Amino acid sequence: MAGFTVNKTQIIDDIIENKELFYGEQFSNLKSKLSWMDAGIYMDVRGLIRSNNFDRKNLEIIFRSKV
């Protein structure tokens, strides 16, 4: 089984550029737009948005253990 390399910086940039999608999109719809998305990332990003802590620094923190 072959693996793939994930570019954390690009994913964080994608999340920031598409922040508005996390407000109204359900996970399945968002997954079709951002193919690398998983349920854990989705919930963590939504949590940051809800708690008003959405910024690059906090996104980098959630990706330290995820990717």
C-alpha positions as CSV (number, residue, x, y, z in Angstrom):
1,M,0.0,0.0,0.0
2,A,1.5,3.3,-1.1
3,G,1.3,6.4,1.2
4,F,1.3,10.0,0.3
5,T,2.9,13.1,1.6
6,V,0.7,15.8,3.1
7,N,1.9,19.4,2.9
8,K,0.6,20.9,6.2
9,T,1.3,24.4,5.1
10,Q,-0.8,24.0,2.0
11,I,-3.7,22.4,4.0
12,I,-3.6,25.3,6.5
13,D,-3.6,27.8,3.6
14,D,-6.6,25.9,2.1
15,I,-8.5,26.0,5.4
16,I,-7.9,29.7,5.7
17,E,-8.9,30.4,2.1
18,N,-12.1,28.3,2.5
19,K,-13.0,29.3,6.1
20,E,-16.5,30.2,5.0
21,L,-17.2,26.7,3.9
22,F,-16.9,25.5,7.6
23,Y,-19.8,27.7,8.6
24,G,-22.6,26.1,6.5
25,E,-21.3,23.0,4.8
26,Q,-21.8,19.6,6.1
27,F,-18.8,17.3,6.3
28,S,-19.7,15.3,3.2
29,N,-20.1,18.4,1.0
30,L,-16.8,19.9,2.3
31,K,-15.0,16.6,1.7
32,S,-16.0,16.8,-2.0
33,K,-14.4,20.3,-2.2
34,L,-11.3,19.6,-0.1
35,S,-10.3,16.0,-0.8
36,W,-7.8,15.7,2.0
37,M,-10.5,16.6,4.7
38,D,-11.2,14.2,7.4
39,A,-13.8,14.3,10.1
40,G,-11.3,15.1,12.9
41,I,-9.9,18.1,11.1
42,Y,-13.4,19.3,10.2
43,M,-14.6,19.1,13.8
44,D,-11.4,20.8,15.1
45,V,-11.7,23.7,12.6
46,R,-15.3,24.2,13.4
47,G,-14.4,24.2,17.1
48,L,-11.8,26.9,16.6
49,I,-14.4,29.0,14.6
50,R,-17.1,28.5,17.3
51,S,-14.7,29.5,20.1
52,N,-13.5,32.5,18.2
53,N,-9.9,31.1,18.1
54,F,-9.5,30.6,14.4
55,D,-6.1,31.7,13.3
56,R,-3.0,30.3,11.7
57,K,-1.3,29.6,15.0
58,N,-4.2,27.5,16.4
59,L,-4.5,25.6,13.1
60,E,-0.8,24.7,13.3
61,I,-1.4,23.4,16.8
62,I,-4.1,21.0,15.7
63,F,-1.9,19.8,12.8
64,R,1.0,18.9,15.0
65,S,-0.6,15.7,16.0
66,K,-2.9,15.1,13.1
67,V,-0.7,15.1,10.0
